[in-house]
Amino acid sequence: MSHSLPFRQIGDFQITALSDGTMSASLDLLSGIEKTDADVIQYDAGLDEPGDIHINCYLIRGQGRIILVDAGAGPLSNKGGQLNINLAAAGVSPDEVDTVLLTHCHPDHIGGLLDPEKQPVFQHAEIMLHPLEAQYWQDDKKLKMANERGQRNFWLARQTLHAYAQNLRFFDGDNIAEGILPVWLPGHTPGHTGFRIDADDKCLLIWGDIVHYPQIQSAHPNVSILFDTDPAQAEEIRKKIMEEAVSKKMLIAGMHLGEAGFGSILRVGSGYRISFSEN
């Protein structure tokens, strides 16, 4: 088992951050902050490409389970595509994954589920997501209202869910495994879901897309991104989760937290700061 990848141990479970690489994006996608102010925050954080968004997936091993959380952007786009390399570095083949938990169905989270022939990559895995997420992407009215890029996202989600139809399951609030619980975090998408892993006095929340630009959106939780389906709800959930993370001293993992993969939340003035130091 490779320990060069960032990982944390919570009770029976080892959680490993698997980088899928980065996607080119732009700070112009943000609202609620001047771009010049956003630029300053990114440069102060030492980020060479201030607009790029890093993509993570997470591997959860323990209790005889091999669970993957999200599957990255996949090989077909001009972004990400590093998941399989890092999965192999962690000593796991796609055939060994028994469950894929989806935070939501945006392309940089489900793109790695299908191979170039549109066949399932994780042939023995159950795919689990929130029922409201599936409803959203299957909604023809929403599809018709979407712009061209949005429509491509709808078709990819539908194609992917169809390819895995035999192995598709929905969260119903119950534990995924003893100690792993889905947490509904709506706003970014209607069924956006995080995963909480509890053991003894430790708690880790894989919070999906609560932030896309961690330094900016922790300091300014009111800042939203164009990809949010309900920006006001996403902001409300972001503030609620950050406050909870502070008060309960939770460890945080997120799909766009950067290569460190894990952090903790500190309260600073009217906002927060994500500390990426080892806990």
N, C-alpha and C positions, 0 to 999 in steps of 0.2 A: 504494500500500500504506500503510495507516494505521499510524503509529508511536505513536499515543496509547494504544494497548493495550499492556500489559506484554509484552515479548518477550525472548528470548535467542537468540543465534546460536551453534550448536554445529556446527562444520565446515560442511558443505553445507546444514544444516537451520536454518531459522528456526522457533522454537517460540513461539507466541503464546498467552497466557492469555485465554480468552473467558469472561467471567462469565455465569452463567445466573441470577444473582440469589441470593436467600436463601430458606431454608425455615424456617418457625417450628418450633422444637423446644424442648426443655427439658433443663436440666442434671440433672433427675431420671432421665434415660435412662442416666446414668453409674453405674458401680459401682466401688468401690475408692477412693472419696474422699467426704468429707462435702460436702453441697451448699453449705454456708456457705463452706468452703474453696475450692470450685470458683468460687463467686460472686466471692470476693476476687480470684482470679487473673484472671477476665474483666474485672472493673472496673479492676484495675491495668493491664490491657492497653488500657484506654480503649474498651472495647466497650459501646455503648449498650444493645444487646439481648443480654444474656449467654447466653441460651439458643438464639439463632438460629444456624443453620449456613449458611455461604456455600457456593455451588456453582460450581465451575469446570469448563470443558471446555478442551481444548488443541488448537490447530491446528498441524500440522507441515507445512512447505513446503520443498521442495528436491528435487534429482535428478528433476525433472519430476513429483513427486508432490504431491497435496493430501490429507493424512490428518487426520481428526478423531479425537480420543481422547475417548470418551463423548459423550453427546448431551443431558445435562441432564435436567430434570424435565418439560419439555414444556409445552404450552399448556393441558392439561386439568386440572391440579391447581391448588391455591391457593399454589403455590410456584414459584420460578424462572421459566422461560419466556422468559428474555432472550437465549438462545443465538442465535436467528436475527438479532436486531438487531445483536449483536456480530460475528456471522459476516459480515454485510453491511458493518459498519464496517471489517472486515479486508479487504474487497474480494473476498469469496468468496460464490458462490451455492451452495445445496445441490446443484445438478446438477453442480457442478465437483468435489465431493468424491469421490475414487476409492476410499477405504477408511475405514471407521469401526472403530477398535480399541476394544473394550470391556474396561474393567477388571473389571466384573462386572455383574450384571443387576438391581440394585436400581432402584426407580422413578426416583430422582433422577439416574440415569446412562443409562437407556434411554427415559425418557418422551418425549424429543424426537425419537425415531426414527419415530414414527407421527404423521400429521396427525389432525385431529378426525374424519375419515372412516375412520380406522384404516388408511390407505394409507401406504406408505413415503415418507418425506420425502426421503431420499437415494437417488434412483432408480438412480443409476449406481454406487453404492458397494458394495464387498465388505464384509461385516460379519465381523469376526474376534473370536473369544473362545476361552477355554480349554475343552477338551472336558469337563472336570469341572464347569464352570459350567453348561453345557447339560444335562448329566446330572442335576445337582441340581434344576434348575427343571422338568425333565420327570418327576421321580420322584413317582409318585402317592401313595406312602406318606408322603413328606414333605409333600405337599399336604394330605392328610387330617389330619396332626398339627398343621398350622398354625392359628393363630387367624384371626379374620375378616380382619384387616388383612393378615396374612401370606398368606392365600389370594388376596386381591386382587393381591398382588405376584406370586404364582405365575401367575395368569391373565394379567397384563400381560406377564410374561416370555415365556410360551408364545405369546401372540397376536403379540408382536413378532418372535420367532424364526420363527414360521410365516410372517409377512408377508414376511420376508427370506429364506425357505428356499432360493430359487434361488441366492442370493448369499452363503450362509453358509459360512464356512471356520473351521477350528480351528488354533490354534497347535500346532506340533510341535517347538518349541525352536529352529527356524531363524530367521534374520534376517527381519524384515518387509521391510526394505530394507537396503541396505548401510549399516551403522552403527546400525540400530534393532533391538533385541533384546527379545522378551518375557521378563519375569522373573516366575516363579510365586511369589506371596506369599499362601499360603492362611491361613485363620483367620477373616477377616471374612466371606468365603464360601469354599466349597471350591475354586473356580477363580479366585479374586481374583488379578489379574495387573497388574504394573507394566510400564513400558516404558523401557528404558535406551537413551540416545542417546550414542554415544561418537565423539569425533573428536580427534585429536592428544592434547593433555594435558587435555582437558575431558570431563566426564561429567555428564549430566543424567539423573536418574531421576524419571519421572512415577509416583509411588507409589500412585496411587488413593486408597483409604480407610485408609491406615495410621493416620491421625488424623482425627477429626471436629471436635474442639476442640483446635487446634494448641498453644495456650499451655498448656492443662491436661495434655494427653497427652504432650507433650515433657518437661515438668517431672516428670510422674508416669507413666512408660510402662506401669505396671501397671494404670492406669485403663482399663476397657473400657466399651463402649457396648452397649445392648440389641440393636442390629442385628447384632452379631457372632454368626455361627453357631457358632463355637468360640472363646470368649473367651480360653482359655488359650493356644491356638495363635496367635491374633491378637496377644496380648501378647508372646509369644516372638519372633514375626516383627518386631513393632514395635521391640523392643530390638535385635534383630540388625541391622535396616536402619539404625537411628539410629547404631549403633556403626560400621557400615560407611561411612555417609555422613560421619562425622567422620574416620575413618582415611584414607579415599580422597578427602577434600575434594570430595565430590559436590555438585552443585547439585540441589536438590529442587523438584519441582512436585507439587501434590496437589489433588485435587478439593475439599477443604475447607480449603485453606491460607489462604483469605481473598483479597481482591481484588488483593493484591500478586502473587499467582500463583506466585512463585518465592522460594526461601530457601536458606539453608545451615544445617547443624546444628552446634551448639557443645556441648561437654560441660560441664555445670555440676553440681558436687557428685555426687549419686547419680543425677541425671537429665540432661536436655539442654535446650537452648533453641534455638528456630528464629530465626535472624536474617534479617530481610527486607530488609536493606540491599542496595544494588546491588553486584554482584561485578565 
